[in-house]
Amino acid sequence: MNILEKFKETVVSVLPVMLIVIGLGIFAAKLPALVLGRFVFGGILLIFGLTIFLLGVDLGIQPFGERAGAALTEKRNLPLLLTSAFIIGFLVTIAEPDIQVFASQVKGYYAVVNKMAVVVAIALGVGLFLMTGLLRSVLHWNLKIVLLIFYLVLFAVMFFCPGAFAGVAFDSGGATTGPMTVPFILALGLGVSSVRAEKGDSFGLTGITSVGPVMAVLIYSLVIRKVISEPSAVESISQGAAAAGEIIPEGFFAPFTKIIPGIIKEAVVSLLPLIALFAVFQIFLMHMTLRQVIRISIGFVYSFLGLSVFLVGVNGGFMEAGRMLGTFLGRQALTGGGWFVLLIVTGLLIGAVVVCAEPAVWVLTDQVEDITGGTIKRKILLLFLSCGAAVAIALALWRGVRGFSLRWFLIPGYAIALLLMIFSPKMFTAIAFDSGGVASGPITSTFVLSFTLGASSCSGNGSDVFGVIALVAMTPLIVIQILGIIYKKKTGGGK
């Protein structure tokens, strides 16, 4: 991998986000210079962190995942493959920092929810559906039929779950696919398919896995449905969110230094399951040379360092600016006229550029371009993903300010996505559903969520924040399949 080229591409991806926020912060919201300065510093950390992290993925996580998948498949022991998949999915999800944060957010809204129960439910869902995804690959089940069945069941269950909890469930599917887990799951699927000499069939595993947590949380909501329905079960967080937008900690580096210990702990905990799995697989299955082990170990170190720097930059500098900017624009949007239009346009612009800075998006698009031999260009995928994310963020802001039900967007959106499967080539359908999981990464769950929460809190809808990640995860299913249909027409074929 050319590290300098990767760095240049990362700068090009992150810089537009920074320019949009700085421009609005100076000329519209007039954010304090301290906040904007932290935002710029956070952006610099984000750029360096993402570059180092991607180097670590190339050296460590991706080779390990591919070798693990290939080694398990070569054993031709289906129970071993499925059991290993379940354990991998469960352990990696339990350790995923985004899931702990997400469960805390749910607990902050639904007082009766048990945080650990949410975490375990999500982890079980990931383990079971990762196992199912690998089983599909081994037994050659048609991906489109499997996805159709899963989503029909999913929406049937959603019909009976408490109203706003649908947003919680669909957000969990996006929050699960973190920067550590997605590269490994993608590589695991590639390793399994490579043994079967069908590399093009490696996509779709992340898409199937993302269904698991949504289903699990919906089922959990049915179990506690009666207590959720009680008025005392819900705690409004609108006032707290609005107030938080006005707090500016003293000292330029205070927000960064304060979170470093927690971020390092999260990165270590996130990486430990992969290291433990690597040790077990190396001893009992892979038997790589010392040179290969050292190379992958160095990759793990780079991944840890890169992710730590990345998360410090995002959480220390981006969230504060996003919350304050969203609060200002949301408050002004209530007056109507040009301010509401500016809020929506800002959402479109942020959505268009923020997806390009997500770590897992880089991993997926690079893998697609590599496996297809450059037939499907990474830049084209990024363009369509940007369009989808732009629409998603704009819809989330519109909904946050006006208070629409999330189901008005989810039901027709997924209906369109499932209908497009009829016309889109199989590979593009697989890439689309994988993209839905990877598009909603740490920047979406921090900066975008803070921005949207700030905007919606001003209108009294701040307590209904869940659903932002769900919309970002939904739109790639539509736009990438549309790309597939265009590709099919241009090439005159494709399955």
HELIX and SHEET records of a PDB file:
HELIX    1   1 ILE A    3  PHE A   27  1                                  25    
HELIX    2   2 ALA A   33  GLY A   56  1                                  24    
HELIX    3   3 VAL A   57  ILE A   61  3                                   5    
HELIX    4   4 GLN A   62  GLU A   74  1                                  13    
HELIX    5   5 LEU A   78  ALA A   95  1                                  18    
HELIX    6   6 PRO A   97  TYR A  109  1                                  13    
HELIX    7   7 LYS A  115  LEU A  139  1                                  25    
HELIX    8   8 LEU A  143  MET A  158  1                                  16    
HELIX    9   9 PHE A  165  THR A  176  1                                  12    
HELIX   10  10 THR A  181  VAL A  195  1                                  15    
HELIX   11  11 LYS A  199  SER A  202  5                                   4    
HELIX   12  12 LEU A  205  VAL A  223  1                                  19    
HELIX   13  13 ARG A  225  ILE A  228  1                                   4    
HELIX   14  14 PRO A  231  ALA A  233  5                                   3    
HELIX   15  15 SER A  238  ALA A  244  1                                   7    
HELIX   16  16 ALA A  254  PHE A  281  1                                  28    
HELIX   17  17 GLN A  282  MET A  286  3                                   5    
HELIX   18  18 LEU A  290  GLY A  313  1                                  24    
HELIX   19  19 VAL A  314  PHE A  318  3                                   5    
HELIX   20  20 MET A  319  ALA A  333  1                                  15    
HELIX   21  21 GLY A  338  VAL A  354  1                                  17    
HELIX   22  22 VAL A  355  ALA A  357  5                                   3    
HELIX   23  23 PRO A  359  ILE A  371  1                                  13    
HELIX   24  24 ARG A  378  ARG A  402  1                                  25    
HELIX   25  25 ARG A  407  LEU A  420  1                                  14    
HELIX   26  26 LYS A  426  VAL A  438  1                                  13    
HELIX   27  27 PRO A  442  ILE A  443  1                                   2    
HELIX   28  28 THR A  444  VAL A  448  3                                   5    
HELIX   29  29 LEU A  449  SER A  457  1                                   9    
HELIX   30  30 VAL A  468  THR A  491  1                                  24    
END                                                                             
